[in-house]
Amino acid sequence: MEKEVNVIKLDEEFMKEFWEELEAMGMPVKELRECIQCGRCAATCPMALAGLEYFIKRIVHASMLGLKEIFLDDSSVWGCQSCNRCVEVCPMDIKPYELIQAIRRVCFREYAMPSNTIDGLRNYYERGHAVIVKGFEERRKKVGLPEMPPTVIGNEEMRKKFQEVMKQTALAEVAPFPLD
């Protein structure tokens, strides 16, 4: 009795399209294709330790195969903690973190992202911080700090300048909320 094998049929044209998208998003695919799948990135990756299905080694491999749909259907790339350990240990200088960022940009353009990403972007645009902790003003006051930190969130003029800069980025094209 023969065991049934799952086969993924690779479409070279589809692979090329995805690679072109990654290139446009800042990931040199030539470098990506240098990966020897040694697994050093996976050994240091908190995503792998957290049990995410697609941790960095699998993300690199799927990208090399042009499997864009995996990233649109699975939110693992959004689990990256930006620790850059994968970059530090890569013997081929692949820059896996840059790949994660490029894939996120591709997913963002397809609106394939967790809802908290949209909330974070909205906070970032409106207030200059992606994560706004409720009651932060009171907590700051309790420890003798001004209610507003000396960042964009507490400086109206700088916040408006920051928003003008944000309007000149790709966010203006694809933001799932108004940039007014």
Residue, then its C-alpha position, 0 to 999 in steps of 0.5 A: m500500500e503506497k502512502e499518499v504524498n502532498v505535492i505542491k506544484l510550483d508555478e515559475e511565473f507565480m514565483k517570479e511575480f512574488w520575488e518581484e514584489l519582494e524586491a519592490m518591498g526592499m528584499p534582494v531576492k538574489e540574496l534570499r536565494e543564497c540561503i542554505q537552510c542551515g537552521r541557525c535562524a530558527a534556532t534563535c527565533p522566538m517565533a519558533l519557540a512560541g510555536l508559530e507555524y511559520f517561523i523564520k526558516r520556514i518563511v525563508h523557504a516558502s519565499m524561495l518557493g514563491l508561496k505568497e498565499i501562505f503569508l496572506d492566509d497565515s499571520s505568523v509573519w506578524g509574530c516577529q519580535s524584530c529581535n534581529r537574532c536571525v540576522e546576527v547568526c546567518p552565515m550567508d548574510i540573508k537578512p531574514y528580518e528584512l524579508i519579514q518586513a518585505i512580506r509584511r509590506v506585501c501582506f499590508r497591500e493585500y489587507a492581509m494582517p491582524s486587526n491589531t496591526i490596523d489599530g497600531l498603525r492608526n495609533y502611530y499615525e494619530r498619536g505617534h505611538a503604536v501602542i497606547v496603554k490606557g491610563f498612561e497619563e495617570r501612571r506617569k503623574k504618579v511617578g512624578l513624570p509629566e502626563m505626556p511624554p516628550t515625544v510626538i504624542g505630547n507635542e501637537e506641532m511635531r505630531k502634525k509634521f509627523q503626520e505630513v511625513m506619513k502621508q508621503t509614504a505608502l501608508a497614504e495609498v493603502a491605509p485602511f483608515p482616513l489620513d486627515 
